[in-house]
Amino acid sequence: MQKLSKREMKLFGSKTPREYIDNSLKVSLKPAEKAKITRLWLQKTRFTIEDIQHARNIHPYWKKKKMEGSYERNESRKISHDYTRYGTVEWNEDSIKEFIYLNQKDKSGRYIRKDHELAKHFHSTIPGIQHYRRKYNMAIKLLQKEKKSITTKRISDLITQSEQILRRMLKKHKK
């Protein structure tokens, strides 16, 4: 290994991923130099890239950076995925049953279809789909608490209730 400069040693001498992220922000090195030191540091410490990414994601500086412009990004996303211009969905028994069918999750618990895909399918908006997903999740929780089998009919009956009513019903079960 070649001799490292004082700045490189400050970064290379980090003991934890959190300390590594702190030092990375403090030292003025070019990205290529940081990449080289990172590779060496990972070999030395046996930490992983995931450890560094986690430390970076929870670091206040990077959290703040990530949030810059988030409101604008979300607003532009909502506008670009507003499919009500193609017609609007009428949430009736058939469309709710179709929503329940399309609102499936994979084995890891992630939705198979993204919000914007459902919004496009139902000629709705992302907030509209998120509203129905919240109601769907509350309906599932209610059925589980009541120890009732989870059927499309039961979910559909609950989804037709307002979100506020579903929240009250859930609250009653917590007591």
Secondary structure as the mmCIF struct_conf table of DSSP 4:
data_model
#
loop_
_struct_conf.conf_type_id
_struct_conf.id
_struct_conf.beg_label_comp_id
_struct_conf.beg_label_asym_id
_struct_conf.beg_label_seq_id
_struct_conf.end_label_comp_id
_struct_conf.end_label_asym_id
_struct_conf.end_label_seq_id
HELX_LH_PP_P HELX_LH_PP_P1 GLN A 2 SER A 5
HELX_RH_AL_P HELX_RH_AL_P1 LYS A 6 PHE A 12
TURN_TY1_P TURN_TY1_P1 GLY A 13 GLY A 13
BEND BEND1 THR A 16 THR A 16
HELX_RH_AL_P HELX_RH_AL_P2 PRO A 17 LYS A 26
BEND BEND2 VAL A 27 VAL A 27
HELX_RH_AL_P HELX_RH_AL_P3 PRO A 31 THR A 45
HELX_RH_AL_P HELX_RH_AL_P4 ILE A 49 ILE A 58
BEND BEND3 HIS A 59 HIS A 59
HELX_RH_AL_P HELX_RH_AL_P5 PRO A 60 MET A 67
TURN_TY1_P TURN_TY1_P2 GLU A 68 GLY A 69
HELX_RH_AL_P HELX_RH_AL_P6 SER A 70 SER A 80
TURN_TY1_P TURN_TY1_P3 HIS A 81 HIS A 81
HELX_RH_3T_P HELX_RH_3T_P1 TYR A 83 TYR A 86
HELX_RH_AL_P HELX_RH_AL_P7 GLU A 93 LEU A 102
STRN STRN1 LYS A 105 LYS A 105
TURN_TY1_P TURN_TY1_P4 LYS A 107 SER A 108
BEND BEND4 GLY A 109 GLY A 109
STRN STRN2 TYR A 111 TYR A 111
BEND BEND5 ILE A 112 ARG A 113
HELX_RH_AL_P HELX_RH_AL_P8 ASP A 115 PHE A 122
TURN_TY1_P TURN_TY1_P5 HIS A 123 HIS A 123
HELX_RH_AL_P HELX_RH_AL_P9 ILE A 126 LYS A 145
TURN_TY1_P TURN_TY1_P6 GLU A 146 LYS A 147
HELX_RH_AL_P HELX_RH_AL_P10 THR A 152 ILE A 159
TURN_TY1_P TURN_TY1_P7 THR A 160 THR A 160
BEND BEND6 GLN A 161 GLN A 161
HELX_RH_AL_P HELX_RH_AL_P11 GLU A 163 LYS A 174
#
